[in-house]
């Protein structure tokens, strides 16, 4: 008798790659894309470029399986801020693609 696995041709794939890259590596790729530093993203600055970097870091980190709370702790922000950043996903797609290219070589 054939098992369930043999009855389906579809493979179940995870949407997110669980922690394939470290926070540091993702942050460096975001920084290289936008011209800002890790220190700026984790600091208290509120400039447009820095805020954009945090949003992009949150989006890319989330795509690689990091939870909002993990991202918030790393970026030293409130989890609600990260949730708000993730809602802006569509506005960051071009920059996110550049970061993904840097991460994947």
C-alpha positions as CSV (number, residue, x, y, z in Angstrom):
1,X,0.0,0.0,0.0
2,X,1.3,3.4,-1.0
3,X,1.8,6.0,1.7
4,X,0.6,9.6,1.6
5,X,3.9,10.9,0.3
6,X,3.6,8.7,-2.8
7,X,0.1,9.9,-3.6
8,X,1.1,13.5,-4.2
9,X,3.6,15.0,-6.6
10,X,3.7,18.4,-4.9
11,X,6.5,19.1,-2.5
12,X,5.9,21.3,0.5
13,X,8.4,24.1,0.6
14,X,9.0,26.6,3.4
15,X,8.3,30.2,2.4
16,X,11.1,31.6,4.6
17,X,14.6,30.4,4.9
18,X,15.1,30.0,8.6
19,X,18.0,32.1,9.7
20,X,20.1,31.4,6.7
21,X,22.0,34.6,7.4
22,X,23.0,36.3,10.7
23,X,21.7,39.6,11.7
24,X,25.1,41.1,11.2
25,X,25.4,39.8,7.7
26,X,21.9,41.1,6.8
27,X,22.6,44.5,8.4
28,X,25.9,44.8,6.5
29,X,24.1,44.1,3.2
30,X,21.4,46.6,4.0
31,X,24.1,49.1,5.0
32,X,26.0,48.6,1.7
33,X,22.8,49.1,-0.3
34,X,21.8,52.3,1.5
35,X,25.2,53.7,2.6
36,X,24.5,53.6,6.3
37,X,26.2,51.7,9.2
38,X,25.1,49.1,11.6
39,X,25.7,51.6,14.4
40,X,23.3,54.1,12.8
41,X,20.6,51.5,12.3
42,X,20.9,50.3,15.9
43,X,21.2,53.9,17.3
44,X,18.7,56.5,18.2
45,X,19.0,58.6,15.1
46,X,15.8,59.3,13.2
47,X,17.0,60.5,9.8
48,X,15.2,59.4,6.7
49,X,18.0,57.2,5.5
50,X,18.5,55.6,8.9
51,X,14.7,54.9,9.3
52,X,14.7,53.5,5.7
53,X,17.6,51.2,6.7
54,X,15.7,49.9,9.7
55,X,12.6,49.2,7.6
56,X,14.7,47.4,5.0
57,X,16.5,45.4,7.7
58,X,13.2,44.4,9.2
59,X,11.8,43.3,5.9
60,X,14.9,41.3,4.8
61,X,15.3,39.8,8.3
62,X,11.6,38.7,8.3
63,X,12.1,37.1,4.9
64,X,14.9,35.0,6.4
65,X,12.7,33.8,9.2
66,X,13.4,36.2,12.0
67,X,10.4,37.1,14.1
68,X,9.4,40.7,14.9
69,X,10.5,40.4,18.5
70,X,14.0,39.2,17.4
71,X,14.3,42.0,15.0
72,X,13.1,44.5,17.6
73,X,15.7,43.3,20.1
74,X,18.5,43.5,17.6
75,X,17.6,46.9,16.3
76,X,16.8,48.1,19.8
77,X,13.3,49.2,18.9
78,X,9.8,48.3,20.2
79,X,8.2,45.3,18.5
80,X,5.3,47.5,17.4
81,X,7.7,49.6,15.4
82,X,8.9,46.5,13.6
83,X,5.3,45.5,12.9
84,X,4.7,49.0,11.3
85,X,7.9,48.6,9.3
86,X,6.8,45.3,7.9
87,X,3.5,46.8,6.7
88,X,5.5,48.9,4.3
89,X,6.8,45.8,2.5
90,X,5.6,46.9,-1.0
91,X,7.5,50.3,-0.8
92,X,10.8,48.5,-0.2
93,X,10.8,45.8,-2.8
94,X,13.4,47.3,-5.1
95,X,15.9,47.8,-2.3
96,X,15.1,44.4,-0.8
97,X,16.0,42.8,-4.1
98,X,19.4,44.5,-4.0
99,X,20.0,43.2,-0.5
100,X,19.0,39.7,-1.5
101,X,21.5,39.8,-4.3
102,X,24.3,40.9,-2.0
103,X,23.5,38.1,0.5
104,X,23.3,35.4,-2.1
105,X,26.5,36.4,-3.8
